[in-house]
């Protein structure tokens, strides 16, 4: 009897332990279910956030196979659903774009560091700022996340600001800064080609008289007319600038099909036709000077302009103004 009582107590103890274990498992299962619900809720929130952004977000592996795309990127590629899974970046982009992207992916996998770069999409010529970041499992990079933010408007604004900084508002020609910037580049080209360069200095005569007699608005019209006449006399490839109030400059690389000396005579003919029309309350007069320069011989642009001015004054003394 004493043994049976002990066996009964042991059995009750085992049953109690089993009930406690079951209760613990139920609690664990409940917590797990709650965690799953919370995880799904958070995943839903994350997905909602990722899909609501105006940026393209996608994840690829080392071979550039897509593992994830948000709604924005699906729309951009004209896709729906998850049919993109396992497809390669090159399936939706040109060979050149795919090769460049592959290099960036390899860099992130190799260094484990994020990188950022700007690019223009061949698809629609839009500009993007792309940030590529590693996805890690422990210390190992297993994939990368790419976030592409469109910056087309910013790039357009930058170009407009750049144009404003290099062009003259009144005439649309290059300003002094633009002239010096472009001429410096062309001097290097001419040096490589072993060709001489030609620089013209052109001054408007009697602009002050026009301003005093007719007002500054008419003076501005005269400056614009002078700019148009100079543009007609030279080629589109020549660098034409308004470098001062009534001062213009033209730079070209000398070529066999151009006789710089005859350009001065042609300017005279164009100006004569303009003045004969009598559509303005003034007669436009221009003075022109010209110098040649071997780009391999050191000379600053300022020095070249100064020499063109000296030639211009000599032309005035010997031939008079161009009317």
C-alpha positions as a LaTeX table, in Angstrom:
\begin{tabular}{lrrr}
\hline
Residue & $x$ (\AA) & $y$ (\AA) & $z$ (\AA) \\
\hline
Unk1 & 0.00 & 0.00 & 0.00 \\
Unk2 & 2.80 & 2.33 & 0.86 \\
Unk3 & 4.44 & 1.63 & $-2.54$ \\
Unk4 & 1.17 & 2.18 & $-4.41$ \\
Unk5 & 0.73 & 5.49 & $-2.56$ \\
Unk6 & 4.23 & 6.55 & $-3.55$ \\
Unk7 & 3.61 & 5.56 & $-7.19$ \\
Unk8 & 0.37 & 7.52 & $-7.14$ \\
Unk9 & 2.16 & 10.61 & $-5.80$ \\
Unk10 & 4.88 & 10.27 & $-8.42$ \\
Unk11 & 2.26 & 9.94 & $-11.13$ \\
Unk12 & 0.46 & 13.03 & $-9.88$ \\
Unk13 & 3.76 & 14.91 & $-9.81$ \\
Unk14 & 4.51 & 13.83 & $-13.36$ \\
Unk15 & 1.03 & 14.89 & $-14.46$ \\
Unk16 & 1.50 & 18.27 & $-12.79$ \\
Unk17 & 4.87 & 18.68 & $-14.48$ \\
Unk18 & 3.30 & 17.73 & $-17.81$ \\
Unk19 & 0.51 & 20.28 & $-17.30$ \\
Unk20 & 3.10 & 22.95 & $-16.51$ \\
Unk21 & 5.10 & 21.99 & $-19.58$ \\
Unk22 & 1.97 & 22.13 & $-21.71$ \\
Unk23 & 1.15 & 25.53 & $-20.26$ \\
Unk24 & 4.67 & 26.73 & $-21.00$ \\
Unk25 & 4.43 & 25.42 & $-24.58$ \\
Unk26 & 1.05 & 27.07 & $-25.03$ \\
Unk27 & 2.54 & 30.34 & $-23.75$ \\
Unk28 & 5.48 & 29.97 & $-26.09$ \\
Unk29 & 3.16 & 29.19 & $-28.98$ \\
Unk30 & 1.00 & 32.17 & $-28.08$ \\
Unk31 & 4.03 & 34.42 & $-27.94$ \\
Unk32 & 5.28 & 32.99 & $-31.23$ \\
Unk33 & 1.91 & 33.63 & $-32.84$ \\
Unk34 & 1.93 & 37.16 & $-31.43$ \\
Unk35 & 5.45 & 37.66 & $-32.76$ \\
Unk36 & 4.39 & 36.34 & $-36.16$ \\
Unk37 & 1.43 & 38.72 & $-36.17$ \\
Unk38 & 3.72 & 41.60 & $-35.18$ \\
Unk39 & 6.26 & 40.61 & $-37.81$ \\
Unk40 & 3.57 & 40.47 & $-40.48$ \\
Unk41 & 2.26 & 43.83 & $-39.31$ \\
Unk42 & 5.72 & 45.34 & $-39.45$ \\
Unk43 & 6.39 & 43.75 & $-42.85$ \\
Unk44 & 3.11 & 45.22 & $-44.06$ \\
Unk45 & 4.11 & 48.63 & $-42.73$ \\
Unk46 & 7.55 & 48.32 & $-44.35$ \\
Unk47 & 6.04 & 47.21 & $-47.65$ \\
Unk48 & 3.55 & 50.06 & $-47.51$ \\
Unk49 & 6.36 & 52.51 & $-46.81$ \\
Unk50 & 8.56 & 51.10 & $-49.57$ \\
Unk51 & 5.69 & 51.11 & $-52.06$ \\
Unk52 & 4.55 & 54.62 & $-51.17$ \\
Unk53 & 7.92 & 56.21 & $-51.85$ \\
Unk54 & 8.60 & 57.91 & $-55.17$ \\
Unk55 & 12.04 & 56.28 & $-55.33$ \\
Unk56 & 12.81 & 53.05 & $-57.13$ \\
Unk57 & 13.95 & 50.42 & $-54.62$ \\
Unk58 & 15.20 & 46.98 & $-55.59$ \\
Unk59 & 17.38 & 44.19 & $-54.22$ \\
Unk60 & 19.73 & 42.06 & $-56.31$ \\
Unk61 & 22.22 & 39.29 & $-55.62$ \\
Unk62 & 25.86 & 39.20 & $-56.71$ \\
Unk63 & 24.88 & 38.03 & $-60.21$ \\
Unk64 & 22.49 & 41.02 & $-60.48$ \\
Unk65 & 19.38 & 38.83 & $-60.27$ \\
Unk66 & 16.37 & 40.60 & $-58.85$ \\
Unk67 & 15.18 & 39.50 & $-55.40$ \\
Unk68 & 12.78 & 42.37 & $-54.76$ \\
Unk69 & 11.26 & 45.43 & $-56.47$ \\
Unk70 & 8.97 & 48.04 & $-55.01$ \\
Unk71 & 5.90 & 49.29 & $-56.85$ \\
Unk72 & 7.68 & 52.35 & $-58.25$ \\
Unk73 & 10.36 & 50.24 & $-59.89$ \\
Unk74 & 7.82 & 47.76 & $-61.23$ \\
Unk75 & 5.97 & 50.65 & $-62.88$ \\
Unk76 & 9.19 & 52.07 & $-64.24$ \\
Unk77 & 10.04 & 48.76 & $-65.92$ \\
Unk78 & 6.45 & 48.16 & $-67.00$ \\
Unk79 & 6.09 & 45.02 & $-64.87$ \\
Unk80 & 3.42 & 43.57 & $-62.61$ \\
Unk81 & 3.43 & 40.86 & $-59.97$ \\
Unk82 & 6.54 & 38.93 & $-59.02$ \\
Unk83 & 7.49 & 37.61 & $-62.45$ \\
Unk84 & 10.71 & 39.59 & $-62.19$ \\
Unk85 & 12.10 & 37.27 & $-59.47$ \\
Unk86 & 15.29 & 35.64 & $-60.66$ \\
Unk87 & 15.51 & 37.80 & $-63.78$ \\
Unk88 & 18.73 & 39.68 & $-64.39$ \\
Unk89 & 19.33 & 43.42 & $-64.47$ \\
Unk90 & 20.51 & 43.06 & $-68.07$ \\
Unk91 & 17.08 & 41.70 & $-69.05$ \\
Unk92 & 15.68 & 45.21 & $-68.64$ \\
Unk93 & 18.68 & 47.41 & $-69.47$ \\
Unk94 & 21.23 & 47.88 & $-72.23$ \\
Unk95 & 24.50 & 45.97 & $-72.24$ \\
Unk96 & 26.39 & 49.16 & $-71.37$ \\
Unk97 & 24.11 & 49.97 & $-68.44$ \\
Unk98 & 24.27 & 46.36 & $-67.19$ \\
Unk99 & 28.06 & 46.31 & $-67.33$ \\
Unk100 & 28.33 & 49.55 & $-65.35$ \\
Unk101 & 25.82 & 48.30 & $-62.77$ \\
Unk102 & 27.70 & 45.00 & $-62.39$ \\
Unk103 & 30.89 & 46.90 & $-61.57$ \\
Unk104 & 29.11 & 48.82 & $-58.81$ \\
Unk105 & 27.63 & 45.61 & $-57.39$ \\
Unk106 & 31.04 & 43.92 & $-57.35$ \\
Unk107 & 32.52 & 46.93 & $-55.54$ \\
Unk108 & 29.89 & 46.77 & $-52.78$ \\
Unk109 & 30.30 & 43.01 & $-52.37$ \\
Unk110 & 34.10 & 43.34 & $-52.27$ \\
Unk111 & 34.32 & 46.31 & $-49.90$ \\
Unk112 & 31.14 & 45.87 & $-47.89$ \\
Unk113 & 30.66 & 49.64 & $-48.17$ \\
Unk114 & 27.78 & 51.63 & $-49.67$ \\
Unk115 & 28.40 & 53.74 & $-52.74$ \\
Unk116 & 26.48 & 56.50 & $-54.50$ \\
Unk117 & 26.60 & 57.75 & $-58.07$ \\
Unk118 & 24.62 & 59.72 & $-60.65$ \\
Unk119 & 23.58 & 58.28 & $-63.98$ \\
Unk120 & 21.31 & 58.99 & $-66.93$ \\
Unk121 & 18.92 & 56.21 & $-67.92$ \\
Unk122 & 18.94 & 55.27 & $-71.59$ \\
Unk123 & 15.27 & 54.32 & $-71.30$ \\
Unk124 & 13.94 & 57.88 & $-71.00$ \\
Unk125 & 17.05 & 60.07 & $-70.55$ \\
Unk126 & 16.09 & 60.89 & $-66.96$ \\
Unk127 & 18.79 & 61.45 & $-64.35$ \\
Unk128 & 19.01 & 59.48 & $-61.10$ \\
Unk129 & 21.06 & 59.42 & $-57.92$ \\
Unk130 & 21.54 & 55.76 & $-57.00$ \\
Unk131 & 22.63 & 54.54 & $-53.57$ \\
Unk132 & 23.77 & 50.92 & $-53.40$ \\
Unk133 & 24.06 & 49.38 & $-49.91$ \\
Unk134 & 25.10 & 45.90 & $-48.71$ \\
Unk135 & 22.61 & 43.44 & $-47.22$ \\
Unk136 & 24.37 & 41.29 & $-44.62$ \\
Unk137 & 23.80 & 37.98 & $-42.92$ \\
Unk138 & 26.26 & 38.15 & $-40.08$ \\
Unk139 & 29.54 & 39.34 & $-41.53$ \\
Unk140 & 28.74 & 38.15 & $-45.05$ \\
Unk141 & 27.26 & 40.37 & $-47.78$ \\
Unk142 & 24.52 & 38.33 & $-49.44$ \\
Unk143 & 22.78 & 40.95 & $-51.58$ \\
Unk144 & 22.59 & 44.69 & $-52.23$ \\
Unk145 & 19.77 & 47.19 & $-52.00$ \\
Unk146 & 19.60 & 49.92 & $-54.64$ \\
Unk147 & 17.61 & 53.12 & $-54.13$ \\
Unk148 & 17.33 & 55.34 & $-57.22$ \\
Unk149 & 16.07 & 58.88 & $-56.68$ \\
Unk150 & 15.16 & 60.88 & $-59.77$ \\
Unk151 & 17.14 & 64.14 & $-59.99$ \\
Unk152 & 16.21 & 65.27 & $-63.53$ \\
Unk153 & 14.83 & 68.61 & $-62.33$ \\
Unk154 & 17.94 & 69.23 & $-60.25$ \\
Unk155 & 20.23 & 68.44 & $-63.19$ \\
Unk156 & 18.21 & 70.73 & $-65.45$ \\
Unk157 & 18.50 & 73.50 & $-62.88$ \\
Unk158 & 22.25 & 72.92 & $-62.61$ \\
Unk159 & 22.55 & 73.18 & $-66.39$ \\
Unk160 & 20.53 & 76.39 & $-66.39$ \\
Unk161 & 22.67 & 77.85 & $-63.64$ \\
Unk162 & 25.79 & 76.77 & $-65.49$ \\
Unk163 & 24.49 & 78.37 & $-68.69$ \\
Unk164 & 23.67 & 81.56 & $-66.80$ \\
Unk165 & 27.18 & 81.68 & $-65.42$ \\
Unk166 & 28.75 & 81.34 & $-68.89$ \\
Unk167 & 26.40 & 83.35 & $-71.13$ \\
Unk168 & 25.53 & 87.01 & $-71.53$ \\
Unk169 & 21.88 & 87.76 & $-70.73$ \\
Unk170 & 21.55 & 90.58 & $-73.28$ \\
Unk171 & 22.95 & 88.87 & $-76.38$ \\
Unk172 & 22.89 & 85.14 & $-75.63$ \\
Unk173 & 26.58 & 84.97 & $-76.53$ \\
Unk174 & 29.18 & 83.64 & $-74.11$ \\
Unk175 & 30.24 & 86.10 & $-71.44$ \\
Unk176 & 33.84 & 86.75 & $-70.44$ \\
Unk177 & 33.94 & 83.76 & $-68.09$ \\
Unk178 & 32.47 & 81.48 & $-70.72$ \\
Unk179 & 34.92 & 82.76 & $-73.33$ \\
Unk180 & 37.97 & 82.16 & $-71.16$ \\
Unk181 & 36.73 & 78.71 & $-70.09$ \\
Unk182 & 36.08 & 77.47 & $-73.63$ \\
Unk183 & 39.12 & 79.11 & $-75.22$ \\
Unk184 & 41.38 & 77.43 & $-72.66$ \\
Unk185 & 39.96 & 74.06 & $-73.69$ \\
Unk186 & 40.34 & 74.81 & $-77.41$ \\
Unk187 & 43.94 & 75.93 & $-76.97$ \\
Unk188 & 44.75 & 72.44 & $-75.70$ \\
Unk189 & 42.98 & 70.91 & $-78.71$ \\
Unk190 & 44.85 & 73.18 & $-81.13$ \\
Unk191 & 48.15 & 72.29 & $-79.49$ \\
Unk192 & 47.47 & 68.57 & $-79.96$ \\
Unk193 & 46.49 & 69.17 & $-83.60$ \\
Unk194 & 49.49 & 71.48 & $-84.11$ \\
Unk195 & 47.26 & 74.15 & $-85.63$ \\
Unk196 & 47.39 & 77.90 & $-85.17$ \\
Unk197 & 44.53 & 79.72 & $-83.53$ \\
Unk198 & 43.00 & 83.06 & $-84.52$ \\
Unk199 & 41.49 & 85.59 & $-82.15$ \\
Unk200 & 39.41 & 88.58 & $-83.25$ \\
Unk201 & 38.65 & 91.59 & $-81.11$ \\
Unk202 & 35.53 & 93.53 & $-82.17$ \\
Unk203 & 34.48 & 96.84 & $-80.63$ \\
Unk204 & 31.28 & 98.79 & $-81.12$ \\
Unk205 & 32.01 & 102.41 & $-82.00$ \\
Unk206 & 30.07 & 105.31 & $-80.50$ \\
Unk207 & 27.85 & 103.26 & $-78.16$ \\
Unk208 & 27.94 & 106.12 & $-75.65$ \\
Unk209 & 26.60 & 108.51 & $-78.31$ \\
Unk210 & 23.74 & 106.11 & $-79.06$ \\
Unk211 & 22.92 & 105.83 & $-75.33$ \\
Unk212 & 23.06 & 109.62 & $-74.87$ \\
Unk213 & 20.99 & 110.42 & $-77.96$ \\
Unk214 & 18.45 & 107.59 & $-77.93$ \\
Unk215 & 18.48 & 106.09 & $-74.44$ \\
Unk216 & 19.91 & 102.92 & $-72.96$ \\
Unk217 & 17.10 & 100.74 & $-74.31$ \\
Unk218 & 18.11 & 101.69 & $-77.83$ \\
Unk219 & 21.74 & 101.18 & $-76.82$ \\
Unk220 & 20.85 & 97.63 & $-75.75$ \\
Unk221 & 19.17 & 97.10 & $-79.14$ \\
Unk222 & 22.37 & 98.24 & $-80.83$ \\
Unk223 & 24.43 & 95.76 & $-78.76$ \\
Unk224 & 22.06 & 92.92 & $-79.71$ \\
Unk225 & 22.23 & 93.93 & $-83.39$ \\
Unk226 & 26.03 & 93.98 & $-83.25$ \\
Unk227 & 26.01 & 90.50 & $-81.69$ \\
Unk228 & 23.73 & 89.17 & $-84.45$ \\
Unk229 & 25.93 & 90.65 & $-87.18$ \\
Unk230 & 29.06 & 89.12 & $-85.64$ \\
Unk231 & 27.34 & 85.72 & $-85.34$ \\
Unk232 & 26.36 & 85.84 & $-89.02$ \\
Unk233 & 29.96 & 86.54 & $-90.01$ \\
Unk234 & 31.47 & 83.55 & $-88.19$ \\
Unk235 & 30.85 & 79.81 & $-87.93$ \\
Unk236 & 28.78 & 78.05 & $-85.30$ \\
Unk237 & 31.91 & 76.21 & $-84.20$ \\
Unk238 & 33.71 & 79.50 & $-83.41$ \\
Unk239 & 33.62 & 80.81 & $-79.85$ \\
Unk240 & 31.87 & 84.18 & $-79.91$ \\
Unk241 & 31.52 & 86.24 & $-76.74$ \\
Unk242 & 30.60 & 89.63 & $-75.39$ \\
Unk243 & 33.47 & 90.27 & $-73.00$ \\
Unk244 & 32.60 & 93.84 & $-72.02$ \\
Unk245 & 29.97 & 96.53 & $-72.46$ \\
Unk246 & 30.77 & 97.21 & $-76.12$ \\
Unk247 & 33.52 & 94.61 & $-76.62$ \\
Unk248 & 33.26 & 91.28 & $-78.41$ \\
Unk249 & 35.78 & 88.53 & $-79.07$ \\
Unk250 & 35.86 & 85.60 & $-81.47$ \\
Unk251 & 38.18 & 82.61 & $-81.22$ \\
Unk252 & 38.75 & 79.87 & $-83.79$ \\
Unk253 & 41.17 & 77.11 & $-84.65$ \\
Unk254 & 42.63 & 78.01 & $-88.05$ \\
Unk255 & 41.58 & 75.70 & $-90.86$ \\
Unk256 & 42.41 & 75.40 & $-94.54$ \\
Unk257 & 38.89 & 76.37 & $-95.61$ \\
Unk258 & 38.88 & 79.64 & $-93.67$ \\
Unk259 & 40.74 & 82.83 & $-94.60$ \\
Unk260 & 40.65 & 84.91 & $-91.39$ \\
Unk261 & 41.66 & 88.08 & $-93.26$ \\
Unk262 & 38.59 & 87.84 & $-95.49$ \\
Unk263 & 36.30 & 87.56 & $-92.49$ \\
Unk264 & 36.95 & 91.22 & $-91.70$ \\
Unk265 & 35.93 & 92.17 & $-95.25$ \\
Unk266 & 32.79 & 90.04 & $-95.02$ \\
Unk267 & 31.87 & 91.70 & $-91.73$ \\
Unk268 & 32.08 & 95.04 & $-93.57$ \\
Unk269 & 29.64 & 93.76 & $-96.23$ \\
Unk270 & 27.13 & 92.43 & $-93.69$ \\
Unk271 & 27.29 & 95.67 & $-91.70$ \\
Unk272 & 26.81 & 97.75 & $-94.86$ \\
Unk273 & 23.65 & 95.83 & $-95.73$ \\
Unk274 & 22.35 & 96.26 & $-92.17$ \\
Unk275 & 22.91 & 100.05 & $-92.17$ \\
Unk276 & 21.37 & 100.45 & $-95.64$ \\
Unk277 & 18.06 & 99.13 & $-94.35$ \\
Unk278 & 17.64 & 102.18 & $-92.11$ \\
Unk279 & 15.45 & 100.41 & $-89.55$ \\
Unk280 & 17.25 & 101.90 & $-86.52$ \\
Unk281 & 17.78 & 105.49 & $-85.39$ \\
Unk282 & 21.54 & 105.03 & $-85.51$ \\
Unk283 & 24.33 & 103.83 & $-87.77$ \\
Unk284 & 26.14 & 100.80 & $-86.44$ \\
Unk285 & 29.93 & 100.90 & $-86.62$ \\
Unk286 & 32.39 & 98.18 & $-85.64$ \\
Unk287 & 36.16 & 98.03 & $-85.36$ \\
Unk288 & 37.96 & 94.72 & $-85.72$ \\
Unk289 & 41.44 & 93.44 & $-84.94$ \\
Unk290 & 42.97 & 90.02 & $-85.46$ \\
Unk291 & 45.98 & 88.02 & $-84.28$ \\
Unk292 & 47.33 & 84.55 & $-85.01$ \\
Unk293 & 48.90 & 82.45 & $-82.31$ \\
Unk294 & 50.81 & 79.19 & $-82.23$ \\
Unk295 & 49.26 & 77.42 & $-79.20$ \\
Unk296 & 52.58 & 75.73 & $-78.49$ \\
Unk297 & 54.09 & 79.15 & $-77.77$ \\
Unk298 & 53.07 & 80.24 & $-74.25$ \\
Unk299 & 50.64 & 83.17 & $-74.24$ \\
Unk300 & 47.76 & 84.02 & $-71.92$ \\
Unk301 & 44.28 & 84.72 & $-73.27$ \\
Unk302 & 44.55 & 88.22 & $-71.78$ \\
Unk303 & 47.75 & 88.77 & $-73.75$ \\
Unk304 & 46.10 & 87.56 & $-76.96$ \\
Unk305 & 43.15 & 89.92 & $-76.41$ \\
Unk306 & 45.53 & 92.80 & $-75.76$ \\
Unk307 & 47.39 & 92.13 & $-79.00$ \\
Unk308 & 44.09 & 91.90 & $-80.92$ \\
Unk309 & 43.13 & 95.31 & $-79.46$ \\
Unk310 & 46.45 & 96.77 & $-80.62$ \\
Unk311 & 45.83 & 95.42 & $-84.11$ \\
Unk312 & 42.33 & 96.89 & $-84.01$ \\
Unk313 & 43.64 & 100.38 & $-83.21$ \\
Unk314 & 46.17 & 100.08 & $-86.02$ \\
Unk315 & 43.36 & 99.12 & $-88.40$ \\
Unk316 & 41.34 & 102.15 & $-87.27$ \\
Unk317 & 44.25 & 104.48 & $-88.02$ \\
Unk318 & 44.95 & 103.01 & $-91.46$ \\
Unk319 & 41.49 & 102.01 & $-92.72$ \\
Unk320 & 38.94 & 103.60 & $-90.43$ \\
Unk321 & 35.89 & 102.00 & $-88.88$ \\
Unk322 & 33.75 & 99.25 & $-90.39$ \\
Unk323 & 30.35 & 100.69 & $-91.30$ \\
\hline
\end{tabular}
